[in-house]
Amino acid sequence: MKTNARVHVRAADVRKIIKDLSLLVVSFDHLGSAYYDRPEQRALQTDKFLMDVKAFKILARIRAVLSKAYNSQSTKEAITELEEEAEKLPYWEEK
């Protein structure tokens, strides 16, 4: 897929994604500011926030919406290329 190609996503989905990302980004900023000098408390409050808002479900839903749009509007080659790039990401692993 050309880098300037377009993928269309429903406006309602985009609005929801923007709101969800705003919730997460602004909250992380506030958490970092509130507990910048107390890393243990920041970690505890961040964990609590992630669980309270079900952040992992939010992010999984965002990924699903964007993946569905991309996969339905892209060539098999473009999809394969993205999958190969994703395999190279530095995913967290337990040491």
BALUM-534911 format. One record per residue (C-alpha): x, y, z; residue in one letter. Coordinates in Angstrom, 1 decimal, always signed. Layout:
// residues N
((X; Y; Z); 'A');
...
***
This chain:
// residues 95
((+0.0; +0.0; +0.0); 'M');
((+1.3; +3.4; -0.9); 'K');
((+2.2; +5.5; +2.2); 'T');
((-0.2; +8.2; +1.1); 'N');
((-3.1; +5.8; +0.5); 'A');
((-6.2; +6.3; +2.5); 'R');
((-8.1; +4.0; +4.7); 'V');
((-11.7; +5.0; +5.5); 'H');
((-13.0; +4.6; +9.0); 'V');
((-16.6; +5.5; +10.1); 'R');
((-16.8; +8.9; +11.7); 'A');
((-18.6; +7.4; +14.7); 'A');
((-15.6; +5.0; +15.2); 'D');
((-13.1; +7.8; +14.8); 'V');
((-15.0; +10.0; +17.4); 'R');
((-15.0; +7.1; +19.9); 'K');
((-11.3; +6.4; +19.3); 'I');
((-10.4; +10.0; +19.8); 'I');
((-12.4; +10.2; +23.0); 'K');
((-10.8; +7.0; +24.3); 'D');
((-7.3; +8.0; +23.5); 'L');
((-7.9; +11.4; +25.1); 'S');
((-9.1; +9.7; +28.2); 'L');
((-5.9; +7.7; +28.4); 'L');
((-3.4; +10.3; +27.3); 'V');
((-4.7; +13.1; +29.5); 'V');
((-5.0; +10.7; +32.5); 'S');
((-1.4; +9.5; +32.0); 'F');
((-0.2; +13.1; +31.9); 'D');
((-2.2; +13.9; +35.1); 'H');
((-0.9; +10.8; +36.8); 'L');
((+2.7; +11.6; +35.9); 'G');
((+2.3; +15.2; +37.1); 'S');
((+0.6; +14.3; +40.3); 'A');
((+3.1; +11.6; +41.3); 'Y');
((+6.3; +12.7; +39.5); 'Y');
((+8.3; +12.6; +42.7); 'D');
((+6.7; +9.4; +44.0); 'R');
((+7.4; +6.6; +41.5); 'P');
((+5.9; +3.9; +43.7); 'E');
((+2.7; +5.7; +44.2); 'Q');
((+2.6; +6.6; +40.5); 'R');
((+2.9; +2.9; +39.6); 'A');
((+0.1; +2.0; +42.0); 'L');
((-2.2; +4.7; +40.8); 'Q');
((-1.4; +4.0; +37.2); 'T');
((-2.2; +0.3; +37.7); 'D');
((-5.5; +1.2; +39.5); 'K');
((-6.5; +3.6; +36.7); 'F');
((-5.7; +1.1; +34.0); 'L');
((-7.9; -1.5; +35.7); 'M');
((-10.7; +1.0; +36.6); 'D');
((-11.2; +2.2; +33.0); 'V');
((-10.5; -1.2; +31.5); 'K');
((-7.7; +0.4; +29.4); 'A');
((-6.6; -2.9; +27.9); 'F');
((-10.1; -3.4; +26.5); 'K');
((-10.2; +0.1; +25.1); 'I');
((-6.9; -0.3; +23.3); 'L');
((-7.9; -3.7; +22.0); 'A');
((-11.1; -2.3; +20.6); 'R');
((-9.2; +0.6; +19.0); 'I');
((-6.8; -1.9; +17.4); 'R');
((-9.7; -4.0; +16.2); 'A');
((-11.5; -1.1; +14.5); 'V');
((-8.4; +0.2; +12.8); 'L');
((-7.2; -3.3; +11.8); 'S');
((-10.7; -4.1; +10.3); 'K');
((-10.6; -0.9; +8.3); 'A');
((-7.1; -1.5; +7.1); 'Y');
((-7.5; -5.1; +6.3); 'N');
((-10.7; -4.6; +4.4); 'S');
((-9.3; -1.8; +2.2); 'Q');
((-5.7; -3.0; +1.6); 'S');
((-4.0; -5.5; -0.6); 'T');
((-2.7; -8.8; +0.7); 'K');
((+0.8; -7.6; +0.2); 'E');
((+0.2; -4.5; +2.3); 'A');
((-1.4; -6.5; +5.1); 'I');
((+1.5; -9.0; +5.0); 'T');
((+4.0; -6.1; +5.1); 'E');
((+2.3; -4.6; +8.2); 'L');
((+2.2; -8.0; +9.9); 'E');
((+6.0; -8.4; +9.3); 'E');
((+6.7; -4.9; +10.6); 'E');
((+4.6; -5.7; +13.7); 'A');
((+6.5; -8.9; +14.4); 'E');
((+9.7; -6.8; +14.8); 'K');
((+8.2; -4.5; +17.4); 'L');
((+10.0; -4.5; +20.8); 'P');
((+7.1; -6.3; +22.7); 'Y');
((+7.5; -6.6; +26.5); 'W');
((+8.6; -9.9; +27.7); 'E');
((+9.3; -11.2; +31.2); 'E');
((+13.0; -11.4; +31.8); 'K');
***
